[in-house]
Amino acid sequence: MKLQNFINGRFSPPASGAYFDDIGPATGDVIAEVPDSDARDVDAAVRAATAAFPGWSRTPVAQRSKLLIRLADLIEKNLEELARLESHDSGKTVSLPRRQDIPRAVANLRFFATAILHDATEAHPTDGVALNYTLRQPMGVAGLISPWTLPLYLLTWKVAPAIAAGNTCVAKPSELTPLTANRLAELSLEAGIPAGVINIVHGLGAKAGDALTVHPKVPLISFTGGTVTGAKVATAAAPHFKKVSLELGGKNPNLIFADADLTEAVNTSIRSSFSNQGEICLCGSRIFVERSIHDRFVEQFVEATMKMRIGDPSDESTDVGALISAAHLDKVSGYVDLAREEGGSILSGGKRVDRPGFFFEPTVITGLGCDCRVLQEEIFGPVVTITPFDGEDEAVSFANSTRYGLSASLWTRDLQRAHRVASALDAGTVWINCWLLRDLRVPFGGMKESGVGREGGFESLRFFTEAKNVCVKL
Ligand code: NAD
């Protein structure tokens, strides 16, 4: 399969004529050729998006809403095919996109399609002498850069609010998982979304992604990816004074207090550690357990880990699929070697699986302190550490001991403590006695080096619009 860019409602080859390989993680085989786009392709897409902006931004809200809902319906109609493509492209088990990624992509589109129908704005009457009111206007061409972790879900998380608010967009999906973005382009045509409103330029981050970040006609960039890349995007965008939203990496803690429902805490921590092979930014990769239940927790957790089935992602019964790439497999495996060097004990897993593709066993590590690199750096694989703590203060200080602050999950039956600890944690999202329970209305984003800005609900609509105050003398 040879993919093309989607510019101005048409599929077109990259200006360079060059392509690179898309590798299927479960086999290591080439599954598609991806356009190696450069600044010329980005510029063509930005020109198409700029030309489409006046018409789209003036399209009545009800009509924009209808088109987004049509796109959502088409994704839903093609759910099975999209789930299979996502699994094939990223190595994730097919059951996950079937019940999570693709339904959530549908929900993103429906949510923002209907949110704009209920949008309102503020007025500030000034002492009977003036009336101030706020216009929130679309800004033009939105640059959207997304990762390979939840490809269609995170792409629609950006496309939906951007175009619902009246912007047009140029999206640069991850070069590692371009397949569902390509289908999204086809479905947007079928939905009747006008040419130029959604443009998709495939390619490498340092080339196509950077060209989008620095393009002078793109006033805002919504980026989701790693913290190191986020710093590059922020640096490149700064001289252009672009509005930038950065959703970055994490090293999220799970805190399990002695009064927690142990079975629930174990079962949910298994999910939060190993879902999508641990390749979700919100995965909990550091588990801290109150000392009195630590050994029991470890025993049950390791037992459950050992029961996980690793293998063919297209098999419904598989729990753990393949990692995204050979390079990522090396990185994850390197961190497990480092854990051994740092004095950790590997209680289960710890090695590559002997089969084609990029598989790594779900791995549980104990015996490491918070200052070890394994507890400080984002590994982003099926690797979790378990560490005992004594008391609430220590739990909070362990949890807050990294440069990240994306999410945290805490387990206790003590209501007061739950609220107290939630308030003390450095995290943009805190889950109490649950994990990954999402509500699209709530603010989402990270503290510290996990990001800048918030998306979700009206936060997204505000990001994708510019506030303008109008003052009328009475
Ligand atoms: P990445 O940073 O390597 O790439 C993300 C995107 O940025 C890709 O499309 C890539 O092509 C592009 N890119 C790379 N270099 C660029 C540059 N110089 N200029 C512009 N664009 C560039 O991240 P990844 O490996 O695809 O994803 C994994 C990372 O994403 C993890 O760190 C994970 O925690 C993070 N993530 C965060 C969230 C969140 O909501 N906070 C969600 C998912 C993933």
Boltz pocket constraint, residues with backbone or C-beta under 6 A from the ligand:
constraints:
  - pocket:
      binder: B
      contacts: [[A, 145], [A, 146], [A, 147], [A, 148], [A, 149], [A, 150], [A, 154], [A, 172], [A, 173], [A, 174], [A, 175], [A, 203], [A, 204], [A, 205], [A, 206], [A, 208], [A, 209], [A, 210], [A, 213], [A, 224], [A, 225], [A, 226], [A, 227], [A, 229], [A, 230], [A, 232], [A, 233], [A, 247], [A, 248], [A, 249], [A, 250], [A, 280], [A, 281], [A, 378], [A, 380], [A, 406], [A, 446], [A, 450], [A, 451]]
      max_distance: 6.0
